[in-house]
Amino acid sequence: MMTISVLDRTAGALSKSEQPDLSLGLLHDQAGHVDHDLLLCRVNDPELWFAESPSDVECAKALCQDCPVQALCLSGALERREPWGVWGGELFLQGVVIPRKRPRGRPRKNEAAA
Ligand code: SF4
């Protein structure tokens, strides 16, 4: 006897109402429950989290590491596909985490040899 199995692609998927809320509103709500001084993007110049300079970006990423809402901040930014900035200790560009911001301008001709 032959058996035909059907893959139910909806099985196990969460409905819209069951999906975790990873909105900025939730992040703000959670951040409201922690000591304001621990949210370093709020007590420092927020421009650092949207900096052009690679060294400033690395500084912002480092400051996020001890943030009490880092995991929520990162997962929300991934979900929202943040177009720009440092979120949850990672640099986002057009919705994708990029490991390291490159300096402006063309690479040096001898960069590979350096
Ligand atoms: S993890 Fe998010 S909330 Fe925390 S300092 Fe970094 S950008 Fe700000």
Backbone and ligand atoms as CSV (ligand in chain L), in Angstrom:
chain,resi,resn,atom,element,x,y,z
A,1,MET,N,N,0.845,-1.173,0.000
A,1,MET,CA,C,0.000,0.000,0.000
A,1,MET,C,C,0.897,1.245,0.000
A,2,MET,N,N,0.581,2.230,-0.811
A,2,MET,CA,C,1.372,3.447,-0.928
A,2,MET,C,C,0.811,4.535,-0.004
A,3,THR,N,N,1.707,5.216,0.675
A,3,THR,CA,C,1.285,6.289,1.572
A,3,THR,C,C,1.749,7.631,1.014
A,4,ILE,N,N,0.893,8.577,1.012
A,4,ILE,CA,C,1.243,9.930,0.567
A,4,ILE,C,C,1.241,10.829,1.788
A,5,SER,N,N,2.373,11.415,2.041
A,5,SER,CA,C,2.428,12.342,3.171
A,5,SER,C,C,2.413,13.767,2.636
A,6,VAL,N,N,1.766,14.603,3.358
A,6,VAL,CA,C,1.651,16.009,2.978
A,6,VAL,C,C,2.366,16.844,4.015
A,7,LEU,N,N,3.249,17.661,3.541
A,7,LEU,CA,C,3.965,18.551,4.439
A,7,LEU,C,C,3.103,19.770,4.727
A,8,ASP,N,N,2.713,19.877,5.978
A,8,ASP,CA,C,1.917,21.036,6.379
A,8,ASP,C,C,2.867,22.142,6.803
A,9,ARG,N,N,3.053,23.111,5.933
A,9,ARG,CA,C,4.003,24.187,6.225
A,9,ARG,C,C,3.522,25.120,7.325
A,10,THR,N,N,2.258,25.035,7.673
A,10,THR,CA,C,1.771,25.912,8.740
A,10,THR,C,C,1.888,25.257,10.105
A,11,ALA,N,N,2.134,23.943,10.128
A,11,ALA,CA,C,2.226,23.263,11.418
A,11,ALA,C,C,3.427,23.793,12.190
A,12,GLY,N,N,3.208,24.146,13.420
A,12,GLY,CA,C,4.295,24.638,14.250
A,12,GLY,C,C,4.553,26.120,14.098
A,13,ALA,N,N,3.987,26.737,13.065
A,13,ALA,CA,C,4.206,28.177,12.886
A,13,ALA,C,C,3.322,28.945,13.859
A,14,LEU,N,N,3.845,30.025,14.349
A,14,LEU,CA,C,3.086,30.849,15.277
A,14,LEU,C,C,2.149,31.758,14.504
A,15,SER,N,N,0.954,31.922,15.027
A,15,SER,CA,C,0.059,32.892,14.412
A,15,SER,C,C,0.563,34.282,14.768
A,16,LYS,N,N,0.062,35.264,14.074
A,16,LYS,CA,C,0.506,36.647,14.293
A,16,LYS,C,C,0.374,37.044,15.765
A,17,SER,N,N,-0.738,36.628,16.398
A,17,SER,CA,C,-0.946,37.022,17.793
A,17,SER,C,C,-0.026,36.274,18.755
A,18,GLU,N,N,0.524,35.108,18.301
A,18,GLU,CA,C,1.410,34.337,19.166
A,18,GLU,C,C,2.877,34.737,19.019
A,19,GLN,N,N,3.191,35.488,17.982
A,19,GLN,CA,C,4.572,35.860,17.748
A,19,GLN,C,C,5.032,36.864,18.794
A,20,PRO,N,N,6.302,36.750,19.214
A,20,PRO,CA,C,6.779,37.707,20.215
A,20,PRO,C,C,6.783,39.123,19.651
A,21,ASP,N,N,6.452,40.059,20.492
A,21,ASP,CA,C,6.448,41.468,20.091
A,21,ASP,C,C,7.870,42.004,20.210
A,22,LEU,N,N,8.497,42.219,19.088
A,22,LEU,CA,C,9.870,42.709,19.099
A,22,LEU,C,C,9.926,44.153,18.632
A,23,SER,N,N,8.845,44.860,18.907
A,23,SER,CA,C,8.768,46.237,18.455
A,23,SER,C,C,9.649,47.146,19.301
A,24,LEU,N,N,9.848,48.334,18.788
A,24,LEU,CA,C,10.565,49.339,19.571
A,24,LEU,C,C,9.801,49.667,20.847
A,25,GLY,N,N,8.463,49.563,20.796
A,25,GLY,CA,C,7.655,49.840,21.981
A,25,GLY,C,C,8.008,48.890,23.119
A,26,LEU,N,N,8.187,47.604,22.794
A,26,LEU,CA,C,8.553,46.638,23.830
A,26,LEU,C,C,9.934,46.956,24.382
A,27,LEU,N,N,10.849,47.317,23.502
A,27,LEU,CA,C,12.192,47.675,23.961
A,27,LEU,C,C,12.125,48.856,24.920
A,28,HIS,N,N,11.348,49.855,24.570
A,28,HIS,CA,C,11.211,51.012,25.461
A,28,HIS,C,C,10.559,50.607,26.784
A,29,ASP,N,N,9.570,49.708,26.703
A,29,ASP,CA,C,8.921,49.245,27.940
A,29,ASP,C,C,9.919,48.537,28.852
A,30,GLN,N,N,10.704,47.623,28.255
A,30,GLN,CA,C,11.686,46.872,29.041
A,30,GLN,C,C,12.769,47.804,29.584
A,31,ALA,N,N,13.193,48.735,28.755
A,31,ALA,CA,C,14.225,49.677,29.189
A,31,ALA,C,C,13.721,50.534,30.353
A,32,GLY,N,N,12.409,50.734,30.407
A,32,GLY,CA,C,11.844,51.517,31.488
A,32,GLY,C,C,11.948,50.851,32.850
A,33,HIS,N,N,12.234,49.531,32.843
A,33,HIS,CA,C,12.329,48.791,34.108
A,33,HIS,C,C,13.764,48.675,34.615
A,34,VAL,N,N,14.732,49.177,33.873
A,34,VAL,CA,C,16.121,49.069,34.319
A,34,VAL,C,C,16.668,50.461,34.634
A,35,ASP,N,N,17.741,50.449,35.388
A,35,ASP,CA,C,18.390,51.700,35.771
A,35,ASP,C,C,18.791,52.489,34.515
A,36,HIS,N,N,18.318,53.697,34.431
A,36,HIS,CA,C,18.553,54.538,33.250
A,36,HIS,C,C,20.046,54.658,32.923
A,37,ASP,N,N,20.866,54.684,33.962
A,37,ASP,CA,C,22.310,54.856,33.745
A,37,ASP,C,C,22.948,53.656,33.052
A,38,LEU,N,N,22.260,52.516,33.058
A,38,LEU,CA,C,22.806,51.323,32.393
A,38,LEU,C,C,22.512,51.310,30.896
A,39,LEU,N,N,21.626,52.174,30.460
A,39,LEU,CA,C,21.290,52.256,29.033
A,39,LEU,C,C,22.214,53.297,28.404
A,40,LEU,N,N,23.367,52.813,27.982
A,40,LEU,CA,C,24.425,53.746,27.593
A,40,LEU,C,C,24.107,54.537,26.328
A,41,CYS,N,N,23.191,54.057,25.513
A,41,CYS,CA,C,22.808,54.850,24.342
A,41,CYS,C,C,21.895,56.005,24.735
A,42,ARG,N,N,21.430,55.988,25.969
A,42,ARG,CA,C,20.591,57.091,26.439
A,42,ARG,C,C,21.393,58.098,27.248
A,43,VAL,N,N,22.421,57.619,27.929
A,43,VAL,CA,C,23.189,58.550,28.763
A,43,VAL,C,C,24.392,59.123,28.018
A,44,ASN,N,N,24.738,58.547,26.868
A,44,ASN,CA,C,25.787,59.104,26.031
A,44,ASN,C,C,25.143,59.767,24.818
A,45,ASP,N,N,25.969,60.376,24.004
A,45,ASP,CA,C,25.468,61.006,22.782
A,45,ASP,C,C,24.930,59.915,21.856
A,46,PRO,N,N,23.626,59.898,21.566
A,46,PRO,CA,C,23.054,58.837,20.732
A,46,PRO,C,C,23.645,58.802,19.324
A,47,GLU,N,N,24.238,59.918,18.896
A,47,GLU,CA,C,24.862,59.947,17.565
A,47,GLU,C,C,25.969,58.913,17.436
A,48,LEU,N,N,26.560,58.526,18.575
A,48,LEU,CA,C,27.628,57.525,18.544
A,48,LEU,C,C,27.113,56.210,17.965
A,49,TRP,N,N,25.829,55.920,18.170
A,49,TRP,CA,C,25.234,54.658,17.689
A,49,TRP,C,C,24.877,54.742,16.206
A,50,PHE,N,N,25.078,55.927,15.631
A,50,PHE,CA,C,24.831,56.111,14.190
A,50,PHE,C,C,26.033,56.818,13.568
A,51,ALA,N,N,27.201,56.503,14.095
A,51,ALA,CA,C,28.418,57.214,13.704
A,51,ALA,C,C,28.911,56.777,12.323
A,52,GLU,N,N,29.648,57.670,11.704
A,52,GLU,CA,C,30.289,57.367,10.421
A,52,GLU,C,C,31.640,56.694,10.640
A,53,SER,N,N,32.339,57.114,11.657
A,53,SER,CA,C,33.700,56.631,11.873
A,53,SER,C,C,33.703,55.189,12.376
A,54,PRO,N,N,34.496,54.321,11.772
A,54,PRO,CA,C,34.565,52.929,12.228
A,54,PRO,C,C,34.961,52.805,13.695
A,55,SER,N,N,35.848,53.670,14.170
A,55,SER,CA,C,36.249,53.557,15.579
A,55,SER,C,C,35.095,53.935,16.510
A,56,ASP,N,N,34.290,54.916,16.108
A,56,ASP,CA,C,33.119,55.278,16.915
A,56,ASP,C,C,32.085,54.147,16.910
A,57,VAL,N,N,31.915,53.505,15.766
A,57,VAL,CA,C,30.981,52.372,15.683
A,57,VAL,C,C,31.436,51.248,16.611
A,58,GLU,N,N,32.726,50.958,16.600
A,58,GLU,CA,C,33.240,49.902,17.486
A,58,GLU,C,C,33.054,50.287,18.952
A,59,CYS,N,N,33.179,51.562,19.242
A,59,CYS,CA,C,32.961,52.045,20.612
A,59,CYS,C,C,31.499,51.814,21.020
A,60,ALA,N,N,30.556,52.159,20.142
A,60,ALA,CA,C,29.138,51.948,20.440
A,60,ALA,C,C,28.853,50.459,20.641
A,61,LYS,N,N,29.410,49.619,19.773
A,61,LYS,CA,C,29.199,48.170,19.898
A,61,LYS,C,C,29.713,47.673,21.257
A,62,ALA,N,N,30.860,48.184,21.675
A,62,ALA,CA,C,31.430,47.766,22.957
A,62,ALA,C,C,30.552,48.227,24.114
A,63,LEU,N,N,30.021,49.437,24.019
A,63,LEU,CA,C,29.179,49.966,25.098
A,63,LEU,C,C,27.882,49.164,25.242
A,64,CYS,N,N,27.403,48.588,24.152
A,64,CYS,CA,C,26.177,47.778,24.209
A,64,CYS,C,C,26.379,46.465,24.960
A,65,GLN,N,N,27.605,46.000,25.075
A,65,GLN,CA,C,27.836,44.649,25.582
A,65,GLN,C,C,27.294,44.439,26.997
A,66,ASP,N,N,27.297,45.453,27.820
A,66,ASP,CA,C,26.816,45.307,29.196
A,66,ASP,C,C,25.386,45.810,29.388
A,67,CYS,N,N,24.716,46.096,28.294
A,67,CYS,CA,C,23.359,46.645,28.400
A,67,CYS,C,C,22.386,45.554,28.862
A,68,PRO,N,N,21.539,45.856,29.838
A,68,PRO,CA,C,20.597,44.848,30.342
A,68,PRO,C,C,19.516,44.443,29.340
A,69,VAL,N,N,19.310,45.219,28.287
A,69,VAL,CA,C,18.296,44.846,27.291
A,69,VAL,C,C,18.952,44.519,25.938
A,70,GLN,N,N,20.226,44.143,25.980
A,70,GLN,CA,C,20.955,43.910,24.724
A,70,GLN,C,C,20.291,42.836,23.859
A,71,ALA,N,N,19.929,41.704,24.456
A,71,ALA,CA,C,19.361,40.604,23.664
A,71,ALA,C,C,18.057,41.027,22.999
A,72,LEU,N,N,17.219,41.720,23.738
A,72,LEU,CA,C,15.947,42.184,23.184
A,72,LEU,C,C,16.193,43.225,22.102
A,73,CYS,N,N,17.143,44.116,22.350
A,73,CYS,CA,C,17.477,45.159,21.374
A,73,CYS,C,C,17.954,44.518,20.068
A,74,LEU,N,N,18.820,43.518,20.178
A,74,LEU,CA,C,19.362,42.863,18.981
A,74,LEU,C,C,18.290,42.073,18.245
A,75,SER,N,N,17.501,41.290,18.980
A,75,SER,CA,C,16.492,40.471,18.295
A,75,SER,C,C,15.443,41.350,17.622
A,76,GLY,N,N,15.091,42.453,18.274
A,76,GLY,CA,C,14.131,43.363,17.669
A,76,GLY,C,C,14.677,44.018,16.409
A,77,ALA,N,N,15.941,44.409,16.455
A,77,ALA,CA,C,16.556,45.048,15.293
A,77,ALA,C,C,16.647,44.067,14.117
A,78,LEU,N,N,16.937,42.803,14.445
A,78,LEU,CA,C,16.965,41.780,13.388
A,78,LEU,C,C,15.578,41.607,12.786
A,79,GLU,N,N,14.583,41.545,13.649
A,79,GLU,CA,C,13.206,41.350,13.196
A,79,GLU,C,C,12.731,42.531,12.343
A,80,ARG,N,N,13.085,43.736,12.761
A,80,ARG,CA,C,12.645,44.934,12.039
A,80,ARG,C,C,13.515,45.233,10.839
A,81,ARG,N,N,14.619,44.493,10.729
A,81,ARG,CA,C,15.600,44.741,9.663
A,81,ARG,C,C,16.008,46.224,9.655
A,82,GLU,N,N,16.546,46.629,10.806
A,82,GLU,CA,C,16.960,48.023,10.961
A,82,GLU,C,C,17.869,48.443,9.807
A,83,PRO,N,N,17.597,49.583,9.244
A,83,PRO,CA,C,18.378,49.994,8.075
A,83,PRO,C,C,19.767,50.536,8.401
A,84,TRP,N,N,19.974,50.954,9.654
A,84,TRP,CA,C,21.199,51.687,9.934
A,84,TRP,C,C,21.431,51.804,11.424
A,85,GLY,N,N,22.675,51.740,11.842
A,85,GLY,CA,C,23.006,52.016,13.231
A,85,GLY,C,C,23.429,50.783,14.004
A,86,VAL,N,N,23.885,51.040,15.216
A,86,VAL,CA,C,24.287,49.970,16.134
A,86,VAL,C,C,23.097,49.668,17.039
A,87,TRP,N,N,22.725,48.398,17.057
A,87,TRP,CA,C,21.605,47.921,17.877
A,87,TRP,C,C,22.039,46.634,18.545
A,88,GLY,N,N,21.876,46.545,19.852
A,88,GLY,CA,C,22.198,45.305,20.548
A,88,GLY,C,C,23.638,44.855,20.381
A,89,GLY,N,N,24.528,45.787,20.169
A,89,GLY,CA,C,25.942,45.447,20.048
A,89,GLY,C,C,26.375,45.033,18.647
A,90,GLU,N,N,25.497,45.204,17.677
A,90,GLU,CA,C,25.846,44.861,16.293
A,90,GLU,C,C,25.562,46.048,15.389
A,91,LEU,N,N,26.353,46.139,14.326
A,91,LEU,CA,C,26.144,47.195,13.340
A,91,LEU,C,C,25.210,46.683,12.252
A,92,PHE,N,N,24.154,47.436,12.010
A,92,PHE,CA,C,23.184,47.086,10.961
A,92,PHE,C,C,23.359,48.026,9.779
A,93,LEU,N,N,23.233,47.446,8.622
A,93,LEU,CA,C,23.210,48.234,7.392
A,93,LEU,C,C,22.215,47.554,6.463
A,94,GLN,N,N,21.161,48.271,6.129
A,94,GLN,CA,C,20.093,47.765,5.269
A,94,GLN,C,C,19.534,46.434,5.787
A,95,GLY,N,N,19.336,46.372,7.086
A,95,GLY,CA,C,18.682,45.218,7.686
A,95,GLY,C,C,19.572,44.030,7.969
A,96,VAL,N,N,20.855,44.164,7.664
A,96,VAL,CA,C,21.778,43.041,7.813
A,96,VAL,C,C,22.891,43.432,8.786
A,97,VAL,N,N,23.287,42.489,9.642
A,97,VAL,CA,C,24.417,42.728,10.534
A,97,VAL,C,C,25.700,42.635,9.725
A,98,ILE,N,N,26.513,43.668,9.846
A,98,ILE,CA,C,27.820,43.606,9.184
A,98,ILE,C,C,28.898,43.614,10.265
A,99,PRO,N,N,29.931,42.801,10.065
A,99,PRO,CA,C,30.891,42.606,11.138
A,99,PRO,C,C,31.697,43.857,11.475
A,100,ARG,N,N,32.029,44.650,10.507
A,100,ARG,CA,C,32.900,45.776,10.802
A,100,ARG,C,C,32.691,46.857,9.751
A,101,LYS,N,N,32.562,48.085,10.212
A,101,LYS,CA,C,32.393,49.197,9.280
A,101,LYS,C,C,33.717,49.502,8.617
A,102,ARG,N,N,33.669,49.651,7.321
A,102,ARG,CA,C,34.890,49.960,6.583
A,102,ARG,C,C,35.080,51.471,6.558
A,103,PRO,N,N,36.326,51.905,6.573
A,103,PRO,CA,C,36.548,53.344,6.492
A,103,PRO,C,C,36.101,53.881,5.142
A,104,ARG,N,N,35.818,55.177,5.106
A,104,ARG,CA,C,35.388,55.813,3.862
A,104,ARG,C,C,36.509,55.787,2.843
A,105,GLY,N,N,36.122,55.908,1.587
A,105,GLY,CA,C,37.106,56.022,0.520
A,105,GLY,C,C,37.481,54.685,-0.078
A,106,ARG,N,N,38.270,54.756,-1.094
A,106,ARG,CA,C,38.697,53.546,-1.788
A,106,ARG,C,C,39.781,52.848,-0.974
A,107,PRO,N,N,39.808,51.508,-1.049
A,107,PRO,CA,C,40.905,50.810,-0.370
A,107,PRO,C,C,42.234,51.147,-1.026
A,108,ARG,N,N,43.286,51.150,-0.216
A,108,ARG,CA,C,44.606,51.414,-0.772
A,108,ARG,C,C,44.988,50.295,-1.721
A,109,LYS,N,N,45.796,50.648,-2.750
A,109,LYS,CA,C,46.204,49.645,-3.730
A,109,LYS,C,C,46.988,48.516,-3.079
A,110,ASN,N,N,47.778,48.866,-2.100
A,110,ASN,CA,C,48.618,47.848,-1.478
A,110,ASN,C,C,47.999,47.301,-0.196
A,111,GLU,N,N,46.640,47.463,-0.030
A,111,GLU,CA,C,45.990,47.029,1.201
A,111,GLU,C,C,46.154,45.522,1.436
A,112,ALA,N,N,46.108,44.731,0.340
A,112,ALA,CA,C,46.245,43.282,0.487
A,112,ALA,C,C,47.624,42.908,1.017
A,113,ALA,N,N,48.626,43.703,0.640
A,113,ALA,CA,C,49.989,43.410,1.068
A,113,ALA,C,C,50.245,43.888,2.491
A,114,ALA,N,N,49.399,44.850,2.954
A,114,ALA,CA,C,49.631,45.430,4.280
A,114,ALA,C,C,49.298,44.476,5.382
L,1,SF4,S1,S,21.887,47.288,23.446
L,1,SF4,FE1,FE,20.354,48.638,22.478
L,1,SF4,S2,S,19.412,49.716,24.228
L,1,SF4,FE2,FE,21.322,48.814,24.957
L,1,SF4,S3,S,22.898,50.403,24.762
L,1,SF4,FE3,FE,22.941,49.175,22.879
L,1,SF4,S4,S,21.566,50.222,21.435
L,1,SF4,FE4,FE,21.125,50.998,23.503
